Every structure is written in C-alpha cells, then in structure tokens.
Amino acid sequence: MTSFTPSDSQAAAIRDIKTWFETRAQDQQVFRLFGYAGSGKSTVLKFALEELGLSPHRSARDGTCVPGVVTATFTGKAALVLSRKGTPARTIHSLIYSVTEATEEEIEAAARKVREAEMGIRTLTGFERTAAEAGIEAMRQALSAMKHPRFALNPQSDAADARLIVLDEVSMVGEDMARDLMSFGKPILVLGDPGQLPPIKGEGAFTNVAPDIMLTEIHRQAAESAIIRLATMAREGQPIGFGSYDAHVAKMRKGDITPDQALRGGQLICGMNATRLQINNAMRAAAGLAGAILPSGSAEKIICLKNQNDLGLINGMFLTLEDIVDEGSLHFSAVVTDEDGRRVEPPDDHGRPGRLRLYKGHFEDHVAYDRHRHDRDWKEKKHLTEATFGWAITAHKAQGSQWENVIVWDDGLGRSETDRRRWLYTAITRAERGLVLLA
C-alpha cells in the first residue's frame, strides 16, 4: 500500500465502492464513480482495488484463468495511457467483441446487384421510379457498410470470467455498447466525467445517469490552477475573458498568434474536421513543408487513425516517419517509429523487418477532400496503415490523451449550449501545464 493518504471525500468513496462490490453488486450491476478533471478518480480506484484485494485479470492460452479486474476504455489511446502508468488496459471493442469482415466475393455480389438494379430502373417513370431509386439507395448504403468491420459479441471474452470490469473514460460509451457490456452479468465500476464530450451520436449511456459518487474536490492540480479554473468556467457556461490567467495560461485572439508560434505552442485542438484540415495545412506551411501531398519526413507530426494490434499501433498514437517512398496511387512506404521510440517493423516476405505501408487518402484530403474516396478505396486500404497529419486534431480524437501544452482553437463547435460547454471543457482539460485558448 502506498504511503499516500486519501482525502476524506476519497476515503468515503473507497468505502462505498467496497460496500457495493461486497454486498450490493448482485442487485446493482453498475457503480458510477464520477468526478471532474483533477478530482482523483484514479486514486480512489487504486485504493478501492487494494482494499478489495483484486488484481488484474489473467487468462492463458491453455485455458487457465485467474479471475480479477479487467480494465477497458473507449479509445485505444486512453488504454495506452493507463498501461503506461502500470494498469493493464484495453479498448472496450477488443474486450467484448470479435471482428468479422465481409469477403471480397460477398461485396462484389452486392455491388453486382446494385448495378443490375440501376440498369433495371431505366425504363421506369413516375412513382415507380422514385420507389425503385429509394430501394437502390438503401442497397448502396448496405454495400458501403459491408466494406467496414462488423463487431459481434464475443462470449469467450475475458469479461465473461472477470470478477470486476472497470471502465475508464466512459463519456463516449453509447447505449448499444453499454448493453453489450452488461450482458456478461459482471459487476461494472465506471469512472466518468459528465463534463466531457458524449458519443458523436446520442448520449453517454453511463454518464447520462446520476452517479453513486461525485468527486468535486480538485487533487491532481492545485485548486487555484488556471487550467482548472478555465475548465470550470467552460463547463458552467461562464464567459472566459481575454487575457492571462497565470504564466502559462491565457486566452488570446486568433490573429494574435501566427502559425509559426503555434508550432512551438504544443498540441493544437479544434472542433471540426474542416478546421483541422485548414490548420494542418497552415502549420505545415509555417514549418516549410507545404507543397507536398505526402509527409516530408521526421519533421512532420503524424497521428495514427487505426488500431493494428499485430504492429502495436494505436488509434491516436503519434508516429515519426522517415525515408518516405511513394509506392503508387494509393500508398507510400516509410520507416516508422512510434511515440515511445519503438520501431514499427512489419515483416517482409522473407520474415525480416520491413517498411510500413501507409494509405495516402487521409493526406490527400488536405489538398482535395473527397467524401467518396475511402468508400472507393476500401479493398486496398484495409491492408494499409491509416494515418494523417496531426499538427491539429479534434477534441473527439484528443479524448483520453493529455499534453503538457495545448492550444485550443475555438471554431464555435456545438449544436447546443450543452454541446459547446462539453467540447470546450474537454479541449481545455487535455492540457497539463500550459494552455492558450484562441477565439
């Protein structure tokens, strides 16, 4: 047990979790431990698991199992952060689902039916043609869905044997995923921040309900932290005025900072994808990298967009590319290093470390956005690493990550006042020390 002493509110939360797990979990499957940024949720979890005598779940290929705690997060980057801190974690998708993909033959058969239907309506008119066109559009959408992985509940998941499932960063977990998690019948302890962004569609299934424990006292950073003050103002909808809030935190006008200054200011976070593309192009130009569609080498900031477990690649992980070679219309190859300095080495045809092959499409979208590009390239890109320029990323992509210094480019995202508060709060709380809010 660590010598750190929990605060009174943390100690009360630890007792409540212990009581729930030992006496009420059969009747109350989900226990919600909520708290805003810096309130000590992770500290409470650590002490609670020690009090309960629970260790990380262990399963072996020979079928032996030591039931324990399974920890999962919505994003791969959040799981990576936890693992680096000593808590084995994985994504919820990889924990409870198995992945299936339609075969190329099945997709081609569906595409053939679409073509045949398109030929068949040429002689139709009026309502009959309108109805037929609606049917064909539904077929096209089904065909497009076939080109993406499908997730099926995995009954052999570690979740079926674990004594406790812990979910961190749960604000983006929707109703369907929550229902699938609960179907395993295991106690679930969720750590959430109701101020953060919900799923892109719908509301957070776990954070949309009143918590069992709500931590409010700030512990991770001093209560007078300027970042916490601005985050609280954003969450409560208070106006944040221009000016300095401490030596490292300020709100400025967008015209007061140049792309060159932004290059040195930390990770830039924005709201909309259109903004992300524009800022990436501006920052590449400031870095002297404009004019090339493909990355220009190790000076570029590149972010991974797809998990590749066999290569240790995580969606949201930053990559360094060197020795870049254009290999054709859809991909290029490079020597790739991850953010831990580890060489990403896919084996070549002879089993030797090879070069990584990366899909071009996400980089080309910065020059000419094509909303049909990825649907058109589905067959080839599923065998390629997907990445893009990472000078600027959206707050949704940033969830689960933190940086020492952050620049928040406020592009007005938010369909409602609640959405806007959540977006701004999420973006601000990605910063650990330095923050510049641009409006």
Protein Blocks (a to p, Z undefined) as FASTA:
>chain_A
ZZbdcdfklmmmmmmmmmmmmmmmmmmmbacddddehilmmmmmmmmmmmnopacddddf
kopacdddddddfblklmmmmmmnopacddfklmmpccddddfklmmmmmmmmmmmmmmm
mmggcjllmmmmmmmmmmmmmmmmmmpccddddfkbmklmmmbdcdehkllpcfklmmmm
mmnopacdddddfkbccdfehcdfklmpccfbdcfbdfkbcfklmklmmmmmmmnopacd
eddfbfkbccddfklpcfklmmmnopcddfblklmmmmmmmmmmmnopghiabacbjkbc
cddfbdcfknopaehiacddehiacfbjkbccdddddfkopacddddfkopacdddddfk
lmmmmmmccfklmmmmmmmmmmpccdddfkbccfklmgopacfbdcdddehiafbfklmm
mmmmmmmmmpfkbccddZZ
